[in-house]
């Protein structure tokens, strides 16, 4: 063998096996490092010196789950994110706000104000009044006969074969007697009023007082006592006033009120001076303001007293205590909005849950079995579509009003009614999706595997329709909230004392409230608008995110 042949043998793989192992490893490592450096140097200008991975390196492949892919596409939609942020705020405002609010949902607030209330009525006497003597009868027929005689100017009249004498004792003061001189009664226009509460003046005192007063006398005797009449018509004995005489008749509105002589004198003086109001301090030291108004149709004066009254703090303007004021029941508006949002959102979600559950069950059965089962369920759906839901809800609401259904139970009935009437749309959606899925390979595999029918529908078919269900439910909640608000605004939904955004806006039942108390309806309307808009934005975003044809 030649020397050349020997050299060739040295380069053969067999000779390479004689190279030490550590030397081979260092040589291979050096070759790898040189390749990496060359690759980095060649791409350093464009990639800024970052490490590059080979095409078969697993670190180059980022695999996202279907849920993560949907979330990524959803959050890339800025409008949908705005809607999600609004919904997050609404949930915090409604469910957390009621917890941190210093007021309860039905807590009412009061204020002290002065209100004019009817206190007394005054009339200037122009007609004869009558008083019967003790033990005598001076009835209305005899009184009428007396009026006729006085108008004719005669001094007697006859009634039932009995002759009565009319004796003029003074100005507008007459005494009626029998033929033997027995007095049966008197007719007068000046009124003798007791100055002592609960005291009834005897006939003899009234007669003698009027007799002395009409004749301009300042003293008289009655019942063995001496009485004095002062210049203001006051009747007193022994320094104690018992009565006073005046042409004005002052009667309290309430029977338990006694009008003192001092009050009546102040009132009569105000009437004679043609004043509209006066101030009087009673014996207890309390001062009140009184307003006088004349009623020409009845020729009387109405006296109203300004009294301190504790009333509901209704329609109070926004303040530090009540940031959005109070409603017509004196309740804090901000707190009512918080609890109202809670009720509106709960009703929206529960109604959609009921509709979705019924729709999934009936739509899944119809789509899977087809044939006569599908025809039967779809005809039921058609019947429900033909039902005028709004008139039925209004009729049921009126019926619950007539039966005085408890407000809490009423909300339960409202949710059941809305949920039961809203399932056909969901059923039709589920049925259409399942019709396109039931013939695919995975369903053939479930049938071949002997899986029972209920598991095929609800464990294999329905989960494939969840994206469409989520989108439909999200957009349906907004419509349910609008329906509840409409019914509550009409007085057929949520009832007091529970709050919802609909029955809060119901306070705006006239133009005056609408134009004056903006804080009653604008905040509730704004929250309602934002919530429904946010659900629609989120629904649109989810629809686009679940669509596999959308751009990644």
Order of alpha helices (4+ residues) and beta strands (2+ residues): alpha-alpha-alpha-alpha-alpha-alpha-beta-beta-alpha-beta-beta-beta-beta-beta-alpha-beta-beta-beta-beta-beta-alpha-beta-beta-beta-alpha-alpha-alpha-alpha-alpha-alpha-alpha-alpha-alpha-alpha
